[in-house]
Amino acid sequence: MKHLLSILCLFVLSCDSDTAEIEGCTDADACNYDETATVDDDSCIYAEENYDCDDNCIAEIDECGVCNGDGFDCGGSCSNENIELWGECYNIEGTTYLNLYDNQLTGEIPSEIGNLTNLTYLSLSNNQLSGVIPEEICNQGDSTPNVEYNNLCPPYPECISQNDINSQDTPNCP
């Protein structure tokens, strides 16, 4: 029995040395995952969006050689199937929902907004937009644009609600 107790003590002591904490990255999705680590030391490194851990593009490469391009052509303008609104490219047929509420947008509403043929929701509310609202904004099918709380001037297109008209700050209008 004394011999068995000695063996058991040795076994327990040897197990303690095997369970020593090993610091490292314990997230299997990280580029530097350490399968031997038992304690996460906040050292995990992740690949950038659309890239793998070796910096290879894992998304579509556009005609300009950009990984998962942003809709701009190689010269910095929107490509043919897109329009530019406030410095962003939007797909003419694919954009159905556009919520730019409270985005600190300034200037006039571009008439090109009417080219978004499948737009079903448009909110430009709570910005600093000014000038006259282009008639093209009404080209949105079943959509009533939300433009309240801006600095937009009359005349207002028919598709703009009375609520939106009443909320305009118009002292700077002609």
ZASE-864014 format. One record per atom (N, C-alpha, C): residue in one letter; z negated, y, x; atom name; residue number from 1. Coordinates in steps of 0.1 Angstrom, whole numbers, padded with zeros to 4 digits. Atoms other than C-alpha are relative to their C-alpha. Layout:
% ZASE-864014
{rec a,{Z,Y,X},CA,NUM}
...
***
This chain:
% ZASE-864014
{rec m,{0000,-0012,0008},N,1}
{rec m,{0000,0000,0000},CA,1}
{rec m,{0000,0012,0009},C,1}
{rec k,{0001,-0011,-0009},N,2}
{rec k,{-0009,0023,0029},CA,2}
{rec k,{0014,0003,0006},C,2}
{rec h,{-0014,-0001,-0006},N,3}
{rec h,{0026,0016,0043},CA,3}
{rec h,{0010,0007,-0010},C,3}
{rec l,{-0009,-0005,0010},N,4}
{rec l,{0043,0024,0010},CA,4}
{rec l,{-0003,0015,-0002},C,4}
{rec l,{0004,-0014,0002},N,5}
{rec l,{0024,0057,0007},CA,5}
{rec l,{0006,0008,0012},C,5}
{rec s,{-0005,-0007,-0012},N,6}
{rec s,{0035,0067,0043},CA,6}
{rec s,{0015,0001,-0002},C,6}
{rec i,{-0015,-0001,0002},N,7}
{rec i,{0072,0059,0034},CA,7}
{rec i,{0003,0010,-0011},C,7}
{rec l,{-0002,-0010,0010},N,8}
{rec l,{0069,0079,0002},CA,8}
{rec l,{-0002,0014,0005},C,8}
{rec c,{0003,-0014,-0006},N,9}
{rec c,{0054,0109,0021},CA,9}
{rec c,{0012,0004,0009},C,9}
{rec l,{-0012,-0003,-0008},N,10}
{rec l,{0083,0107,0046},CA,10}
{rec l,{0012,0004,-0008},C,10}
{rec f,{-0011,-0002,0009},N,11}
{rec f,{0108,0105,0018},CA,11}
{rec f,{-0001,0014,-0006},C,11}
{rec v,{0002,-0013,0007},N,12}
{rec v,{0093,0136,0000},CA,12}
{rec v,{0003,0011,0011},C,12}
{rec l,{-0002,-0010,-0010},N,13}
{rec l,{0092,0156,0033},CA,13}
{rec l,{0015,0001,0004},C,13}
{rec s,{-0014,-0001,-0004},N,14}
{rec s,{0128,0147,0042},CA,14}
{rec s,{0008,0006,-0011},C,14}
{rec c,{-0007,-0006,0011},N,15}
{rec c,{0139,0157,0007},CA,15}
{rec c,{-0001,0016,0000},C,15}
{rec d,{0002,-0015,-0001},N,16}
{rec d,{0124,0192,0012},CA,16}
{rec d,{0009,0006,0010},C,16}
{rec s,{-0009,-0006,-0010},N,17}
{rec s,{0146,0198,0042},CA,17}
{rec s,{0014,0000,-0005},C,17}
{rec d,{-0013,0000,0006},N,18}
{rec d,{0177,0189,0022},CA,18}
{rec d,{0002,0010,-0011},C,18}
{rec t,{-0001,-0010,0011},N,19}
{rec t,{0169,0214,-0005},CA,19}
{rec t,{-0002,0014,0005},C,19}
{rec a,{0002,-0013,-0005},N,20}
{rec a,{0167,0244,0017},CA,20}
{rec a,{0011,0009,-0006},C,20}
{rec e,{-0009,-0010,0007},N,21}
{rec e,{0183,0275,0001},CA,21}
{rec e,{0011,0004,0010},C,21}
{rec i,{-0012,-0004,-0008},N,22}
{rec i,{0218,0283,0014},CA,22}
{rec i,{0006,0012,-0008},C,22}
{rec e,{-0005,-0012,0007},N,23}
{rec e,{0229,0318,0006},CA,23}
{rec e,{0015,0001,0002},C,23}
{rec g,{-0014,-0001,0000},N,24}
{rec g,{0265,0326,-0002},CA,24}
{rec g,{0005,0003,-0014},C,24}
{rec c,{-0007,-0003,0012},N,25}
{rec c,{0290,0332,-0030},CA,25}
{rec c,{0000,-0013,-0009},C,25}
{rec t,{0001,0012,0009},N,26}
{rec t,{0283,0308,-0059},CA,26}
{rec t,{0009,0000,-0012},C,26}
{rec d,{-0009,-0001,0011},N,27}
{rec d,{0310,0320,-0083},CA,27}
{rec d,{0013,-0007,0004},C,27}
{rec a,{-0012,0008,-0003},N,28}
{rec a,{0339,0294,-0083},CA,28}
{rec a,{0013,0008,-0002},C,28}
{rec d,{-0012,-0009,0002},N,29}
{rec d,{0363,0322,-0094},CA,29}
{rec d,{0002,0010,0011},C,29}
{rec a,{-0001,-0009,-0011},N,30}
{rec a,{0357,0342,-0063},CA,30}
{rec a,{0009,-0005,0012},C,30}
{rec c,{-0008,0005,-0011},N,31}
{rec c,{0380,0341,-0033},CA,31}
{rec c,{-0008,-0006,0012},C,31}
{rec n,{0009,0006,-0011},N,32}
{rec n,{0351,0333,-0009},CA,32}
{rec n,{-0011,-0009,-0005},C,32}
{rec y,{0009,0010,0006},N,33}
{rec y,{0334,0307,-0031},CA,33}
{rec y,{-0005,-0010,0011},C,33}
{rec d,{0006,0009,-0010},N,34}
{rec d,{0310,0286,-0010},CA,34}
{rec d,{-0007,-0011,-0008},C,34}
{rec e,{0006,0011,0008},N,35}
{rec e,{0304,0252,-0026},CA,35}
{rec e,{-0013,-0005,0005},C,35}
{rec t,{0013,0004,-0005},N,36}
{rec t,{0274,0246,-0004},CA,36}
{rec t,{-0011,0010,-0003},C,36}
{rec a,{0010,-0010,0003},N,37}
{rec a,{0257,0278,-0014},CA,37}
{rec a,{-0009,-0004,-0013},C,37}
{rec t,{0009,0003,0011},N,38}
{rec t,{0226,0274,-0037},CA,38}
{rec t,{-0006,0013,-0005},C,38}
{rec v,{0005,-0013,0004},N,39}
{rec v,{0216,0311,-0038},CA,39}
{rec v,{0011,0010,0001},C,39}
{rec d,{-0011,-0011,-0001},N,40}
{rec d,{0241,0339,-0047},CA,40}
{rec d,{-0006,0012,0007},C,40}
{rec d,{0004,-0012,-0009},N,41}
{rec d,{0239,0367,-0021},CA,41}
{rec d,{0008,0012,-0003},C,41}
{rec d,{-0008,-0011,0004},N,42}
{rec d,{0262,0391,-0040},CA,42}
{rec d,{0011,0003,0010},C,42}
{rec s,{-0011,-0002,-0009},N,43}
{rec s,{0289,0386,-0014},CA,43}
{rec s,{0014,-0004,-0005},C,43}
{rec c,{-0013,0005,0006},N,44}
{rec c,{0316,0374,-0038},CA,44}
{rec c,{0011,0011,0001},C,44}
{rec i,{-0011,-0009,-0001},N,45}
{rec i,{0350,0389,-0032},CA,45}
{rec i,{0011,-0006,-0010},C,45}
{rec y,{-0009,0004,0010},N,46}
{rec y,{0376,0388,-0060},CA,46}
{rec y,{0014,0006,0003},C,46}
{rec a,{-0014,-0005,-0002},N,47}
{rec a,{0414,0392,-0060},CA,47}
{rec a,{0002,0011,-0010},C,47}
{rec e,{-0004,-0011,0009},N,48}
{rec e,{0429,0423,-0075},CA,48}
{rec e,{0008,-0005,-0012},C,48}
{rec e,{-0007,0004,0012},N,49}
{rec e,{0444,0421,-0110},CA,49}
{rec e,{0014,-0003,0004},C,49}
{rec n,{-0014,0005,-0002},N,50}
{rec n,{0478,0403,-0110},CA,50}
{rec n,{0002,-0006,0014},C,50}
{rec y,{-0002,0005,-0014},N,51}
{rec y,{0472,0390,-0074},CA,51}
{rec y,{-0009,-0012,0002},C,51}
{rec d,{0009,0011,-0003},N,52}
{rec d,{0457,0358,-0060},CA,52}
{rec d,{-0008,0004,0013},C,52}
{rec c,{0009,-0003,-0012},N,53}
{rec c,{0432,0356,-0031},CA,53}
{rec c,{0008,0003,0013},C,53}
{rec d,{-0008,-0002,-0012},N,54}
{rec d,{0460,0357,-0005},CA,54}
{rec d,{0009,0013,-0002},C,54}
{rec d,{-0008,-0012,0003},N,55}
{rec d,{0474,0390,-0020},CA,55}
{rec d,{0014,-0003,-0005},C,55}
{rec n,{-0013,0003,0006},N,56}
{rec n,{0504,0372,-0036},CA,56}
{rec n,{0000,0004,-0014},C,56}
{rec c,{-0002,-0004,0014},N,57}
{rec c,{0517,0386,-0069},CA,57}
{rec c,{0000,-0013,-0008},C,57}
{rec i,{-0001,0012,0009},N,58}
{rec i,{0510,0361,-0097},CA,58}
{rec i,{0005,0005,-0014},C,58}
{rec a,{-0005,-0006,0013},N,59}
{rec a,{0525,0384,-0124},CA,59}
{rec a,{0015,0002,0003},C,59}
{rec e,{-0014,-0003,-0001},N,60}
{rec e,{0561,0395,-0130},CA,60}
{rec e,{0003,0011,0010},C,60}
{rec i,{-0004,-0011,-0009},N,61}
{rec i,{0577,0416,-0103},CA,61}
{rec i,{0012,0007,-0006},C,61}
{rec d,{-0010,-0008,0007},N,62}
{rec d,{0598,0444,-0118},CA,62}
{rec d,{0012,0003,0010},C,62}
{rec e,{-0012,-0003,-0008},N,63}
{rec e,{0632,0457,-0106},CA,63}
{rec e,{-0003,0009,0012},C,63}
{rec c,{0004,-0008,-0011},N,64}
{rec c,{0614,0481,-0082},CA,64}
{rec c,{-0008,-0007,0010},C,64}
{rec g,{0008,0008,-0009},N,65}
{rec g,{0595,0453,-0065},CA,65}
{rec g,{-0014,0002,-0002},C,65}
{rec v,{0015,-0002,0003},N,66}
{rec v,{0562,0462,-0081},CA,66}
{rec v,{-0005,-0011,-0008},C,66}
{rec c,{0007,0011,0007},N,67}
{rec c,{0539,0435,-0092},CA,67}
{rec c,{-0005,0004,-0014},C,67}
{rec n,{0004,-0004,0013},N,68}
{rec n,{0535,0437,-0130},CA,68}
{rec n,{0002,0015,-0002},C,68}
{rec g,{-0003,-0014,0001},N,69}
{rec g,{0552,0471,-0131},CA,69}
{rec g,{-0005,0007,-0012},C,69}
{rec d,{0006,-0009,0011},N,70}
{rec d,{0540,0500,-0153},CA,70}
{rec d,{0010,0006,-0010},C,70}
{rec g,{-0009,-0005,0009},N,71}
{rec g,{0572,0506,-0172},CA,71}
{rec g,{0008,0012,0005},C,71}
{rec f,{-0008,-0010,-0007},N,72}
{rec f,{0585,0533,-0148},CA,72}
{rec f,{0011,-0006,0007},C,72}
{rec d,{-0011,0005,-0008},N,73}
{rec d,{0619,0530,-0132},CA,73}
{rec d,{-0003,0003,0015},C,73}
{rec c,{0002,-0002,-0014},N,74}
{rec c,{0622,0531,-0094},CA,74}
{rec c,{-0001,0015,0005},C,74}
{rec g,{0000,-0014,-0004},N,75}
{rec g,{0626,0569,-0094},CA,75}
{rec g,{-0013,0007,-0006},C,75}
{rec g,{0012,-0006,0005},N,76}
{rec g,{0592,0574,-0112},CA,76}
{rec g,{0002,0005,-0015},C,76}
{rec s,{-0002,-0003,0014},N,77}
{rec s,{0607,0579,-0147},CA,77}
{rec s,{-0001,-0013,-0008},C,77}
{rec c,{0001,0012,0008},N,78}
{rec c,{0602,0556,-0176},CA,78}
{rec c,{0014,-0007,0000},C,78}
{rec s,{-0013,0008,0001},N,79}
{rec s,{0628,0528,-0178},CA,79}
{rec s,{0006,0001,-0014},C,79}
{rec n,{-0007,-0002,0013},N,80}
{rec n,{0653,0526,-0206},CA,80}
{rec n,{-0007,-0004,-0013},C,80}
{rec e,{0007,0005,0012},N,81}
{rec e,{0632,0506,-0230},CA,81}
{rec e,{-0013,0006,-0003},C,81}
{rec n,{0013,-0007,0002},N,82}
{rec n,{0603,0530,-0227},CA,82}
{rec n,{0002,0015,-0001},C,82}
{rec i,{0000,-0015,0001},N,83}
{rec i,{0594,0566,-0234},CA,83}
{rec i,{-0013,0005,0007},C,83}
{rec e,{0012,-0005,-0006},N,84}
{rec e,{0570,0588,-0215},CA,84}
{rec e,{-0007,0010,-0009},C,84}
{rec l,{0008,-0009,0008},N,85}
{rec l,{0542,0605,-0234},CA,85}
{rec l,{-0013,0003,0008},C,85}
{rec w,{0012,-0005,-0007},N,86}
{rec w,{0515,0625,-0215},CA,86}
{rec w,{-0002,-0009,0013},C,86}
{rec g,{0001,0007,-0013},N,87}
{rec g,{0523,0607,-0182},CA,87}
{rec g,{0000,-0015,0000},C,87}
{rec e,{0001,0014,0002},N,88}
{rec e,{0523,0572,-0196},CA,88}
{rec e,{0013,-0005,-0006},C,88}
{rec c,{-0012,0006,0006},N,89}
{rec c,{0552,0549,-0204},CA,89}
{rec c,{-0004,-0009,-0012},C,89}
{rec y,{0003,0008,0012},N,90}
{rec y,{0552,0533,-0239},CA,90}
{rec y,{0013,-0007,-0004},C,90}
{rec n,{-0011,0008,0004},N,91}
{rec n,{0576,0505,-0249},CA,91}
{rec n,{0005,0004,-0014},C,91}
{rec i,{-0005,-0005,0013},N,92}
{rec i,{0599,0518,-0277},CA,92}
{rec i,{-0001,-0010,-0011},C,92}
{rec e,{0001,0010,0011},N,93}
{rec e,{0600,0486,-0297},CA,93}
{rec e,{-0014,-0007,-0001},C,93}
{rec g,{0013,0008,-0001},N,94}
{rec g,{0567,0470,-0285},CA,94}
{rec g,{-0012,0007,-0004},C,94}
{rec t,{0012,-0007,0003},N,95}
{rec t,{0543,0498,-0292},CA,95}
{rec t,{-0002,0001,-0015},C,95}
{rec t,{0003,0000,0014},N,96}
{rec t,{0528,0493,-0326},CA,96}
{rec t,{-0013,0008,-0003},C,96}
{rec y,{0013,-0006,0001},N,97}
{rec y,{0493,0509,-0321},CA,97}
{rec y,{-0002,0009,0011},C,97}
{rec l,{0002,-0010,-0011},N,98}
{rec l,{0487,0541,-0302},CA,98}
{rec l,{-0012,0009,-0004},C,98}
{rec n,{0013,-0008,0002},N,99}
{rec n,{0451,0555,-0302},CA,99}
{rec n,{-0003,0008,0012},C,99}
{rec l,{0003,-0009,-0011},N,100}
{rec l,{0449,0585,-0280},CA,100}
{rec l,{-0011,0010,-0004},C,100}
{rec y,{0012,-0008,0005},N,101}
{rec y,{0418,0599,-0298},CA,101}
{rec y,{-0008,0005,0012},C,101}
{rec d,{0009,-0006,-0009},N,102}
{rec d,{0397,0622,-0277},CA,102}
{rec d,{0003,-0003,0015},C,102}
{rec n,{-0005,0003,-0014},N,103}
{rec n,{0418,0618,-0245},CA,103}
{rec n,{0002,0013,0008},C,103}
{rec q,{-0002,-0013,-0007},N,104}
{rec q,{0418,0655,-0235},CA,104}
{rec q,{0015,0003,0002},C,104}
{rec l,{-0014,-0003,-0001},N,105}
{rec l,{0455,0657,-0242},CA,105}
{rec l,{0003,0015,-0002},C,105}
{rec t,{-0003,-0014,0002},N,106}
{rec t,{0470,0692,-0239},CA,106}
{rec t,{0015,0002,-0002},C,106}
{rec g,{-0014,-0003,0001},N,107}
{rec g,{0503,0709,-0246},CA,107}
{rec g,{0005,-0004,-0014},C,107}
{rec e,{-0006,0003,0013},N,108}
{rec e,{0528,0701,-0274},CA,108}
{rec e,{0002,-0015,-0001},C,108}
{rec i,{-0004,0014,0003},N,109}
{rec i,{0535,0667,-0290},CA,109}
{rec i,{0015,-0002,0002},C,109}
{rec p,{-0015,0002,-0002},N,110}
{rec p,{0568,0655,-0276},CA,110}
{rec p,{0007,-0006,-0012},C,110}
{rec s,{-0008,0005,0011},N,111}
{rec s,{0595,0649,-0301},CA,111}
{rec s,{0004,-0015,0002},C,111}
{rec e,{-0003,0014,-0003},N,112}
{rec e,{0602,0615,-0283},CA,112}
{rec e,{-0010,-0009,-0007},C,112}
{rec i,{0010,0008,0007},N,113}
{rec i,{0571,0602,-0301},CA,113}
{rec i,{0007,-0007,-0012},C,113}
{rec g,{-0007,0006,0011},N,114}
{rec g,{0595,0595,-0330},CA,114}
{rec g,{0009,-0011,0004},C,114}
{rec n,{-0008,0011,-0004},N,115}
{rec n,{0614,0570,-0309},CA,115}
{rec n,{-0008,-0013,0000},C,115}
{rec l,{0008,0012,0000},N,116}
{rec l,{0585,0545,-0311},CA,116}
{rec l,{0002,-0006,-0014},C,116}
{rec t,{-0006,0004,0013},N,117}
{rec t,{0603,0527,-0339},CA,117}
{rec t,{-0010,-0010,-0008},C,117}
{rec n,{0009,0010,0007},N,118}
{rec n,{0576,0500,-0347},CA,118}
{rec n,{-0015,0005,0000},C,118}
{rec l,{0014,-0005,0000},N,119}
{rec l,{0545,0523,-0345},CA,119}
{rec l,{-0006,-0001,-0014},C,119}
{rec t,{0006,0001,0013},N,120}
{rec t,{0522,0515,-0374},CA,120}
{rec t,{-0013,0008,0000},C,120}
{rec y,{0013,-0008,0000},N,121}
{rec y,{0491,0535,-0362},CA,121}
{rec y,{0002,0010,0012},C,121}
{rec l,{0000,-0010,-0011},N,122}
{rec l,{0490,0568,-0343},CA,122}
{rec l,{-0011,0010,-0003},C,122}
{rec s,{0011,-0010,0001},N,123}
{rec s,{0459,0589,-0336},CA,123}
{rec s,{0001,0008,0012},C,123}
{rec l,{0001,-0011,-0010},N,124}
{rec l,{0461,0621,-0316},CA,124}
{rec l,{-0011,0009,-0002},C,124}
{rec s,{0011,-0009,0004},N,125}
{rec s,{0429,0635,-0330},CA,125}
{rec s,{-0009,0003,0011},C,125}
{rec n,{0010,-0004,-0009},N,126}
{rec n,{0403,0654,-0312},CA,126}
{rec n,{0004,0002,0015},C,126}
{rec n,{-0005,-0004,-0013},N,127}
{rec n,{0424,0667,-0283},CA,127}
{rec n,{0002,0015,0001},C,127}
{rec q,{-0003,-0014,0000},N,128}
{rec q,{0436,0701,-0273},CA,128}
{rec q,{0015,0002,-0001},C,128}
{rec l,{-0014,-0001,0002},N,129}
{rec l,{0472,0697,-0285},CA,129}
{rec l,{0003,0013,-0007},C,129}
{rec s,{-0004,-0013,0005},N,130}
{rec s,{0490,0730,-0294},CA,130}
{rec s,{0015,0000,-0004},C,130}
{rec g,{-0014,-0001,0003},N,131}
{rec g,{0523,0742,-0307},CA,131}
{rec g,{0003,-0006,-0014},C,131}
{rec v,{-0005,0005,0013},N,132}
{rec v,{0543,0730,-0337},CA,132}
{rec v,{0001,-0015,0001},C,132}
{rec i,{-0002,0014,0000},N,133}
{rec i,{0542,0693,-0347},CA,133}
{rec i,{0015,-0003,-0002},C,133}
{rec p,{-0014,0004,0002},N,134}
{rec p,{0577,0678,-0343},CA,134}
{rec p,{0002,-0008,-0013},C,134}
{rec e,{-0003,0008,0012},N,135}
{rec e,{0593,0664,-0375},CA,135}
{rec e,{0001,-0015,0003},C,135}
{rec e,{-0002,0014,-0004},N,136}
{rec e,{0600,0632,-0356},CA,136}
{rec e,{-0013,-0008,-0001},C,136}
{rec i,{0013,0007,0001},N,137}
{rec i,{0563,0623,-0358},CA,137}
{rec i,{0000,-0008,-0013},C,137}
{rec c,{0000,0007,0013},N,138}
{rec c,{0571,0612,-0394},CA,138}
{rec c,{0009,-0012,0000},C,138}
{rec n,{-0009,0012,-0001},N,139}
{rec n,{0595,0585,-0382},CA,139}
{rec n,{-0007,-0013,0002},C,139}
{rec q,{0008,0012,-0003},N,140}
{rec q,{0567,0560,-0380},CA,140}
{rec q,{-0002,-0009,-0012},C,140}
{rec g,{0000,0010,0010},N,141}
{rec g,{0575,0540,-0412},CA,141}
{rec g,{-0012,0002,-0010},C,141}
{rec d,{0012,0001,0009},N,142}
{rec d,{0542,0531,-0431},CA,142}
{rec d,{-0012,0007,0006},C,142}
{rec s,{0011,-0007,-0008},N,143}
{rec s,{0521,0552,-0406},CA,143}
{rec s,{-0001,0014,-0004},C,143}
{rec t,{0003,-0014,0002},N,144}
{rec t,{0504,0585,-0414},CA,144}
{rec t,{-0007,0004,0013},C,144}
{rec p,{0007,-0003,-0013},N,145}
{rec p,{0496,0601,-0380},CA,145}
{rec p,{-0013,0008,-0002},C,145}
{rec n,{0013,-0008,0000},N,146}
{rec n,{0461,0614,-0374},CA,146}
{rec n,{0001,0010,0011},C,146}
{rec v,{-0001,-0010,-0010},N,147}
{rec v,{0462,0647,-0357},CA,147}
{rec v,{-0011,0011,-0001},C,147}
{rec e,{0011,-0009,0002},N,148}
{rec e,{0430,0663,-0368},CA,148}
{rec e,{-0007,0005,0012},C,148}
{rec y,{0008,-0006,-0011},N,149}
{rec y,{0409,0686,-0346},CA,149}
{rec y,{0008,0002,0013},C,149}
{rec n,{-0008,-0005,-0011},N,150}
{rec n,{0436,0701,-0324},CA,150}
{rec n,{0003,0014,-0002},C,150}
{rec n,{-0003,-0014,0001},N,151}
{rec n,{0452,0735,-0321},CA,151}
{rec n,{0015,0001,-0005},C,151}
{rec l,{-0013,0001,0004},N,152}
{rec l,{0484,0726,-0339},CA,152}
{rec l,{0004,0011,-0011},C,152}
{rec c,{-0004,-0011,0009},N,153}
{rec c,{0503,0754,-0358},CA,153}
{rec c,{0010,-0004,-0011},C,153}
{rec p,{-0010,0002,0010},N,154}
{rec p,{0523,0755,-0390},CA,154}
{rec p,{0014,0005,0004},C,154}
{rec p,{0000,0009,0012},N,155}
{rec p,{0547,0746,-0404},CA,155}
{rec p,{-0003,-0014,0004},C,155}
{rec y,{0003,0014,-0003},N,156}
{rec y,{0534,0711,-0407},CA,156}
{rec y,{0009,-0009,-0007},C,156}
{rec p,{-0008,0010,0006},N,157}
{rec p,{0556,0681,-0414},CA,157}
{rec p,{-0007,-0006,-0012},C,157}
{rec e,{0005,0006,0012},N,158}
{rec e,{0552,0664,-0448},CA,158}
{rec e,{-0009,-0012,0002},C,158}
{rec c,{0008,0012,-0002},N,159}
{rec c,{0536,0633,-0433},CA,159}
{rec c,{-0014,0003,0004},C,159}
{rec i,{0013,-0004,-0005},N,160}
{rec i,{0506,0653,-0421},CA,160}
{rec i,{-0009,0002,-0012},C,160}
{rec s,{0009,-0001,0011},N,161}
{rec s,{0476,0650,-0444},CA,161}
{rec s,{-0007,0014,-0001},C,161}
{rec q,{0007,-0013,0001},N,162}
{rec q,{0458,0681,-0458},CA,162}
{rec q,{-0013,0000,0008},C,162}
{rec n,{0012,0001,-0008},N,163}
{rec n,{0426,0669,-0441},CA,163}
{rec n,{0004,0004,0015},C,163}
{rec d,{-0005,-0003,-0014},N,164}
{rec d,{0445,0671,-0407},CA,164}
{rec d,{0003,0015,0001},C,164}
{rec i,{-0004,-0014,0000},N,165}
{rec i,{0459,0705,-0416},CA,165}
{rec i,{-0012,0009,0000},C,165}
{rec n,{0011,-0008,0002},N,166}
{rec n,{0426,0719,-0426},CA,166}
{rec n,{-0009,0000,0013},C,166}
{rec s,{0009,0001,-0012},N,167}
{rec s,{0409,0708,-0393},CA,167}
{rec s,{0006,0007,0012},C,167}
{rec q,{-0006,-0007,-0012},N,168}
{rec q,{0433,0727,-0370},CA,168}
{rec q,{-0006,0013,0003},C,168}
{rec d,{0006,-0013,-0005},N,169}
{rec d,{0420,0755,-0349},CA,169}
{rec d,{0013,0009,0003},C,169}
{rec t,{-0013,-0007,-0001},N,170}
{rec t,{0449,0780,-0354},CA,170}
{rec t,{-0001,0015,0004},C,170}
{rec p,{0000,-0015,-0003},N,171}
{rec p,{0437,0815,-0341},CA,171}
{rec p,{0011,0004,0010},C,171}
{rec n,{-0010,-0003,-0010},N,172}
{rec n,{0463,0813,-0313},CA,172}
{rec n,{0014,-0003,-0005},C,172}
{rec c,{-0013,0002,0005},N,173}
{rec c,{0492,0804,-0336},CA,173}
{rec c,{0007,0013,-0003},C,173}
{rec p,{-0008,-0012,0003},N,174}
{rec p,{0520,0830,-0341},CA,174}
{rec p,{-0001,0004,-0015},C,174}
***
